[in-house]
Amino acid sequence: MKELSKNRKAFHDFTILESFEAGIVLKGSEVKALRAGRGNLKDSFCRVIRGELFLLNAHISYLESTNAHFRPDEGAVRKLLMHRKQIDKLLGAVSKEGLTIVVLSLYLNDKNRVKARIALAKGKNLHDKRESLKRKEADREAQSAMKRYDKHSF
C-alpha cells in the first residue's frame, strides 16, 4: 500500500470515529499526477448527493506532460465508489448525529488501484485541539527522555 496524498489537517481538526475504504473515479492523467505527488487534500470533504458519495475541494494538479486539450479540471468534484449500505450508513450518521465525512488519504492498493481512505469524524473545539497538542508534546518529550536514558544506562 503506497500512500499518494495525506490529509494531515484532518487529524488535527477532527476526532476520527470510523474509517472506510472507497474507490475513486479519476481521469488517466490524474492517476499519473497523484503518483508524482501532485494531490492536495487539505480542505477536502465528502458529501452524499442523490444517494452517491462525492469528494469535494480535493486538488489534483495536472502534469506538464499532459495534453493541453485533455487536461482535467484540477478542483473537479470526484465520485467515490462504495456499497449502497455503506453510503446509507454514512448518510444516516451525517444527518442524525451531525458528523462530517473527511478524506484521510489517497493510496494505491495491492492491485495498483487508487483508493480513498475516508472517515466519519466529529469536529474538535479549540480546547480539544489544545489538549491533543499538549498530549502529543508530552509523548514526544517522554520518547526523547527514554532514548536519553537508554543511551546513558550502559
N, C-alpha and C positions, 0 to 999 in steps of 0.2 A: 504494500500500500504506500504509494508515493503522494505526499501532500503537495498540492499545487498552489493553494492560496488559503490563508487562515484569517479568521476574524478575531483578532486578539482583544479588541474592544468589547466584544460580546461578553467575555468572562468578567470584565470589569463592571459593565453596566447592568448585567442581569444575573440572576440566580438560575442556573440551569436545572430543570426538573427532570426532563426525559429527552433523550435524543433518538433520532431516526435516520435512516439512510434513504435518499431519494435519487432517482436518475434525473438528469438534466438534459433538456433539448438544446443543442448547440449547433452552430454552423461549422463547417470544416475548418476554416481558418481560426475560429475561436479556440478550438482544441489545441492547435499549434501555439497560439498566443498564451494559453494557460500553461502549457509545458515550458514555455520560455519565461514564465514567472510574471506575466502581464495582468494578472487578476487582482482586483481590489474589492474586498467585501466589507469595508469599514462601516458603512451605514446601511448595509443591506438588510432586508427583512422579507418575510413571506406573507402572502395573503391568499385566502381562499376566495376565488371569484367564480361564481356559477358552477360550483362543485369541482373546480380544478384549482390546483395549487400553483402559484406563480412566484417567481423570485424578482423582487424589485430593488432598485438602487445598486445593483451589482455592476461594477465597471470592468469590462474586459477589453483592454486596448488591442488594436489590430497591429499586426507586424508590418514592417515596411515592405516585405516581400509579397504581401497580399495584393492581388489585382485591385486596382483603384475602382473598377466598376462593380466588384463583388464584395466590397468592404461592408461588413455588418455594422449596425448601429452599436456603439460602444456601451451605451447605457440602456439597451433594449430590455424589455420585460421578457424573462425567460420562463418557460413552462417546466415545472418539476413533475416527475412521474412517480406516483405512489399508488398503492392499492386503495380502492374505494373506502374500505373500512378504516384504514389509517387516516385518510383525509377527513372522514366523518368524525373520527376521534379528535383530531386536531381542531376542527371547526367547533365542536362542542366545547372543548376546553377554552378556546379563544372567546367564544360568545358568552358562556356561562361564568367562567372564572376570571375573565379579563386578562388572560395570559397573552404572551406575544410569541410568534414563531420567528426565530432568528436562524441565520445560517452561520454555522461554526467554521466549516471549511469545505473546500473543494479538493477532491483527491482522485487518484487513479486506483481502481480496484485491481484484483489479480488478473482480470481479463482485459486490462487497459481501457476500461470504460470510465468516463468522468462521472463521479458521483458527488452528491452534496450531503454533508452531514448537517441536518437541521435539528433544532431543539425547541421544545416548549420551555419558555422562560418567563420568569417574573421579574419585573424591573426593580432595581435596588434604589433605596433612598440614599441621600447624601451621607447620612451617618453609617449606613451599611457599607458604602464604598470605603469610608474611612476605616471602619473596623476591619474589612478584608485587607486593606493596605497595611494596617498595623500588624495583623496576623502574619502576612507574607514577610514583612520586615523582621519580625521576631523569629520566624522559621529560618530565614536566611542567616541571621546572627547566630542561632543555635547550631546550624550546619557548619559555619566557619569556626565556631568555638570547638566543635567536635573534631574538625580537621587539625586545628592547632594542638589540641590535647593529644591526638593520635601521633603527631609528629614529635612531640616532646616526651612522650611516655617511654620511648626506647632509649 
